[in-house]
Amino acid sequence: MLPSKVVLRAPNWIGDVVLSLPALRDLKRNFPGGQLSVLARPWVAALYEAVAEVDAVVHSRGIRADADAIRGGYEAGVLFTNSFGTALSLALSRIPERWGYATQARGPLLTRRARVPAALRGRSQVYYYRAMLAGVGLKVSAAPDASLRCPEAWAARGAELLGEGPVVGVNPGAAFGSAKQWIPARYAAAAERIAAERGARVAILGGPAERPLADAIAAAMRTPPLDLCGRTDLPGLVGVLARLDVLLTNDSGPMHLASALGTPLVAIFGSTDWRETAPAGPARQRVVREDVECAPCMLRECPIDHRCMTRVAVERVVAEARAV
């Protein structure tokens, strides 16, 4: 008998959530008529309100708290995470069926376990999540769907923040270090040129931690940009991204959100592997990178001259933005 109530332990970061959406939709298709709940960290949980296949969202607050929250409510639990702790929470909840990758020695905690195929290396992480489903005996579709719909209330918040007219978005930050970040002065130059051509304004996006980057970009621009750093929660950020004419961005969570929403974007890659984390949504998009011998290094900070980013010219980013 197919489970009628399934809980999915979601990835912990925005980009991973977006890249796992095709697998989430595959999971839902395997249980037609069943209820799919998502157990997600609070900072990504709101995003599932934009995913029609999700019936309910439970906030993840730690191993024992998660076990208590889901105990007795589900027939199967599926892990899109790799940690021992998330598998332990399912085991402690006494959910009868527990499925996931047998990573971090957690195989004994699972009732169906998959091995990570070697062929996934160098492929989009979209396929990582889907391969796990196949590995535990579920069907996956031929065409992955990594799209998001922007709820009306979120879109209204984005319109309120941005105002009227076309807007060029700049997302200069990226989690886990400066090696992923293009040069602020070049963001300023590229954004101003694109905005001038389109009769648009420039908006800088980010959290409070991106304040120094936003200040550096604003200082290098002739026309003051709209600074939204620290002014958007996750729904507000989605609303803003959905409203942009184009986004210039590093490899980051907002990059993946924009791609999923269909917003045209130019993604600049440095230290991270473009093959595995390139945007996978339906947007018109370009990946810009330099083929240097040390990239992708996967380091947080560059120990030499940051050539993967310093060799990316303003002219190239502007040309790619015109193309999308």
Secondary structure by P-SEA (a helix, b strand, c coil): ccccbbbbbccccaaaaaaaaaaaaaaaaacccbbbbbbccccccccccccccccbbbbbccaaaaaaaccccccbbbbccccaaaaaaaaaacccccccccccccccccccccccccccccccaaaaaaaaaaaacccccccccbbbbbcaaaaaaaaaaccccbbbbbbccccccccccccaaaaaaaaaaaaaaacbbbbbbbcccaaaaaaaaaaacccccccccccccaaaaaaaaaaccbbbbcccaaaaaaaaaccbbbbbbccccccccccccccbbbbbbbbccccccccccccccccccccccaaaaaaaaaac
